[in-house]
Amino acid sequence: MTPFAHEIEPLLAVAAATVDARGQLVWANAGFRRVLEFETEVAEGTPVARYFIHPSFAALRDMAVSADGEVHRGLLTLGVYDGRTRSLRGRVWRDGTFLHVLAEFDIADLERLNETVLALNQDYAHAQLDLAQANVRLRQLNAQLVLHRDELQATLDRIKQLEGLLSICMHCKKIRAGEDNWQQVEHYVAAHTDVVFSHGLCPECSEEQRALFLKSRGKLDK
């Protein structure tokens, strides 16, 4: 029923199998079971048609047969559509109602390739996470930059208001803030800066006020 010698059964670098016209497994060696990730023992009659991705089992079954019974030579993709697949190079031939598959690959190289792909996918996922975190941090820094820019602009606006020639009364020292608008120096400066005034007497004014007080007291004593 199967043309393969018993020596092929334990090989992992060669995938060999015989399948009937209904797509049920008649015989498979260790390499074929490894490709499809079957258990060591696969019962006769196991449906395997769905594992033929390209060409499909239906296409292989219906292909024209060459003089030696061959229906396909080249790449075979086996696996599941929504899962893991593997590509092998080999041939498929038909004997009556049976399809025979014989393909080869380096199982060690294939496993290393799969591990490399998984590692690259993990690195890509980590890079995506780092990028997302960096974008969040960048947005935070941009918000802080806008806030500092606005504060700086407000400070510059206040400085511009204090630049240039100020008109000040030579007697009372009020500053003209606008047309017919005169303000005390401390009121004007407090309105345009963050300065907070406290009041006191300098030594000269203190002496002047003391002299005036004594003079007024002398007049009262008379």
Backbone torsions as a table, in degrees:
resi	resn	phi	psi	omega
1	MET	NA	-35.5	175.7
2	THR	-116.9	138.2	-176.0
3	PRO	-85.3	-2.6	-171.8
4	PHE	-85.0	141.7	178.4
5	ALA	-75.0	156.5	-178.8
6	HIS	-63.9	-25.4	-179.4
7	GLU	-63.1	-22.2	-178.3
8	ILE	-78.2	-22.7	-171.1
9	GLU	-55.0	-42.6	-176.5
10	PRO	-87.6	-4.8	-174.0
11	LEU	-70.4	138.2	177.2
12	LEU	-100.1	-22.9	-178.3
13	ALA	-83.0	-4.8	179.1
14	VAL	-127.7	132.2	176.7
15	ALA	-106.7	120.0	-178.5
16	ALA	-133.8	140.9	-179.7
17	ALA	-161.4	156.4	172.8
18	THR	-123.7	130.6	-175.9
19	VAL	-129.2	139.3	179.9
20	ASP	-83.5	178.6	-174.0
21	ALA	-66.0	-19.6	178.9
22	ARG	-88.2	-0.7	179.7
23	GLY	85.2	18.1	179.9
24	GLN	-99.5	141.2	-175.6
25	LEU	-72.1	130.5	175.4
26	VAL	-98.8	-42.0	-179.7
27	TRP	-159.0	146.5	176.7
28	ALA	-151.0	144.5	177.3
29	ASN	-90.9	179.8	-176.3
30	ALA	-63.0	-36.6	180.0
31	GLY	-64.1	-41.6	178.9
32	PHE	-67.3	-42.3	178.0
33	ARG	-63.6	-34.9	179.7
34	ARG	-66.6	-40.2	179.3
35	VAL	-60.1	-44.5	-177.5
36	LEU	-90.6	4.1	177.2
37	GLU	57.6	39.5	174.6
38	PHE	-79.8	163.6	170.5
39	GLU	-68.9	168.6	-177.5
40	THR	-58.2	-43.7	179.8
41	GLU	-98.5	120.6	177.8
42	VAL	-116.2	122.0	-176.2
43	ALA	-70.4	145.8	175.2
44	GLU	-63.2	135.7	-178.7
45	GLY	97.8	1.6	177.4
46	THR	-64.2	126.0	178.9
47	PRO	-67.4	126.4	-179.3
48	VAL	-129.7	1.4	-176.3
49	ALA	-57.3	-37.0	-175.8
50	ARG	-69.6	-15.2	-179.5
51	TYR	-82.7	-8.6	176.9
52	PHE	-87.1	102.3	-175.8
53	ILE	-83.8	-52.7	-179.5
54	HIS	-151.0	121.0	-9.4
55	PRO	-65.7	158.0	178.1
56	SER	-71.9	162.5	180.0
57	PHE	-63.1	-40.5	179.5
58	ALA	-61.4	-40.2	179.5
59	ALA	-65.9	-43.2	179.0
60	LEU	-63.6	-39.3	-178.5
61	ARG	-66.8	-32.7	-174.8
62	ASP	-98.6	-2.5	-178.8
63	MET	-67.9	152.9	177.3
64	ALA	-68.2	146.8	-176.5
65	VAL	-98.7	135.2	176.3
66	SER	-79.5	-178.0	-176.3
67	ALA	-61.1	-34.6	-179.4
68	ASP	-95.4	12.1	177.2
69	GLY	89.5	-1.4	-177.7
70	GLU	-72.0	136.6	177.5
71	VAL	-116.8	-16.8	179.6
72	HIS	-157.9	141.6	174.2
73	ARG	-142.1	130.0	-179.3
74	GLY	135.7	-143.8	-176.5
75	LEU	-77.9	139.9	173.1
76	LEU	-124.6	129.5	176.5
77	THR	-109.1	119.4	-178.0
78	LEU	-120.9	149.0	179.3
79	GLY	146.0	-145.4	178.2
80	VAL	-128.5	146.9	-175.0
81	TYR	-60.8	-40.3	-175.6
82	ASP	-101.7	20.3	-178.7
83	GLY	-144.7	-140.4	-174.4
84	ARG	-84.3	135.9	176.2
85	THR	-129.0	157.5	177.7
86	ARG	-137.7	142.0	179.1
87	SER	-107.7	131.3	179.7
88	LEU	-126.1	161.3	176.4
89	ARG	-112.9	125.1	-178.3
90	GLY	-174.2	-154.1	-177.6
91	ARG	-142.5	156.1	177.1
92	VAL	-129.8	131.7	176.1
93	TRP	-133.3	157.6	-176.0
94	ARG	-112.3	136.7	177.8
95	ASP	-129.5	97.4	-175.6
96	GLY	68.5	-118.8	179.8
97	THR	-100.1	8.1	-177.0
98	PHE	-108.7	141.5	172.8
99	LEU	-105.7	134.4	178.7
100	HIS	-115.0	132.1	-177.8
101	VAL	-116.9	131.3	175.7
102	LEU	-139.7	114.7	-177.9
103	ALA	-141.7	162.5	-178.0
104	GLU	-137.2	154.5	175.7
105	PHE	-165.4	162.9	176.1
106	ASP	-91.6	102.7	-174.2
107	ILE	-61.6	-34.5	-179.9
108	ALA	-67.1	-45.3	178.6
109	ASP	-62.9	-39.1	-179.4
110	LEU	-64.8	-42.0	178.6
111	GLU	-65.0	-39.8	178.2
112	ARG	-64.4	-39.1	178.3
113	LEU	-63.3	-43.2	178.7
114	ASN	-63.0	-40.8	177.7
115	GLU	-63.9	-38.8	178.5
116	THR	-64.3	-42.7	179.2
117	VAL	-63.1	-42.4	178.3
118	LEU	-62.7	-41.3	178.9
119	ALA	-64.3	-40.3	178.5
120	LEU	-65.1	-39.1	178.0
121	ASN	-64.0	-39.5	178.2
122	GLN	-66.3	-42.3	178.0
123	ASP	-61.6	-39.9	179.7
124	TYR	-64.8	-41.8	179.1
125	ALA	-63.4	-42.6	178.4
126	HIS	-64.3	-40.4	179.0
127	ALA	-64.0	-39.0	177.5
128	GLN	-63.5	-40.1	178.7
129	LEU	-65.6	-44.6	178.4
130	ASP	-61.0	-40.2	179.6
131	LEU	-64.6	-41.6	178.9
132	ALA	-63.1	-42.8	178.9
133	GLN	-65.6	-38.5	178.3
134	ALA	-65.1	-36.6	178.4
135	ASN	-65.8	-39.7	177.5
136	VAL	-62.4	-46.2	179.7
137	ARG	-63.0	-38.8	179.8
138	LEU	-64.4	-40.5	177.6
139	ARG	-63.9	-38.8	177.8
140	GLN	-63.9	-43.6	179.1
141	LEU	-65.0	-37.7	178.2
142	ASN	-64.5	-39.6	178.5
143	ALA	-64.0	-41.8	177.7
144	GLN	-65.2	-38.3	179.5
145	LEU	-63.9	-42.1	177.9
146	VAL	-62.2	-41.7	179.6
147	LEU	-63.1	-46.2	179.3
148	HIS	-65.4	-35.3	179.2
149	ARG	-64.8	-42.8	179.1
150	ASP	-64.6	-40.7	178.5
151	GLU	-64.1	-40.9	179.1
152	LEU	-64.9	-40.1	179.7
153	GLN	-64.9	-39.6	178.3
154	ALA	-63.6	-39.8	177.7
155	THR	-64.7	-42.4	178.6
156	LEU	-63.4	-38.3	178.0
157	ASP	-62.5	-40.9	179.1
158	ARG	-67.1	-38.0	179.1
159	ILE	-64.1	-41.1	178.7
160	LYS	-61.8	-35.3	179.1
161	GLN	-66.5	-28.0	-179.1
162	LEU	-90.5	-8.9	179.1
163	GLU	-80.1	159.7	175.1
164	GLY	91.1	-164.9	-175.1
165	LEU	-91.7	121.8	177.1
166	LEU	-99.1	137.1	177.8
167	SER	-91.5	120.6	-175.4
168	ILE	-127.9	140.3	-179.9
169	CYS	-70.0	129.1	-177.4
170	MET	-71.3	-13.8	-177.6
171	HIS	-101.8	-58.4	-176.7
172	CYS	-94.0	-8.9	177.3
173	LYS	69.2	19.1	174.2
174	LYS	-72.1	152.6	179.8
175	ILE	-106.7	138.0	178.3
176	ARG	-83.7	112.8	-179.3
177	ALA	-90.7	-12.8	179.4
178	GLY	-177.3	-175.8	179.4
179	GLU	-61.2	119.5	179.7
180	ASP	57.2	28.8	178.9
181	ASN	-126.9	101.7	-178.8
182	TRP	-111.3	134.2	-176.4
183	GLN	-127.3	150.6	172.5
184	GLN	-60.5	147.3	-177.2
185	VAL	-54.0	-46.6	-176.9
186	GLU	-65.9	-33.3	177.5
187	HIS	-68.1	-41.6	-178.8
188	TYR	-65.9	-48.2	-178.6
189	VAL	-65.0	-40.8	179.3
190	ALA	-64.5	-32.4	-179.4
191	ALA	-72.8	-25.4	-175.1
192	HIS	-111.7	-0.5	177.3
193	THR	-139.9	-177.8	177.5
194	ASP	-97.2	15.0	-178.2
195	VAL	-73.5	136.8	174.6
196	VAL	-115.7	125.6	-174.3
197	PHE	-90.0	145.5	166.4
198	SER	-126.3	151.2	-172.3
199	HIS	-109.0	146.7	178.4
200	GLY	-163.7	-171.9	179.1
201	LEU	-123.5	131.4	174.4
202	CYS	-75.1	164.1	-178.7
203	PRO	-55.8	-41.1	-178.8
204	GLU	-65.4	-47.3	-179.6
205	CYS	-67.8	-35.1	178.3
206	SER	-62.4	-42.0	179.0
207	GLU	-68.3	-38.4	179.1
208	GLU	-65.1	-43.6	179.8
209	GLN	-67.5	-33.7	178.5
210	ARG	-67.4	-41.0	179.4
211	ALA	-64.7	-41.1	179.1
212	LEU	-64.8	-38.4	179.5
213	PHE	-64.7	-44.4	-179.6
214	LEU	-65.6	-37.8	-179.5
215	LYS	-66.3	-43.3	179.9
216	SER	-68.9	-32.1	178.3
217	ARG	-69.2	-37.3	177.8
218	GLY	-62.8	-38.9	178.3
219	LYS	-65.4	-36.4	-179.3
220	LEU	-70.7	-31.7	-178.7
221	ASP	-68.6	-31.3	179.1
222	LYS	-69.9	NA	NA
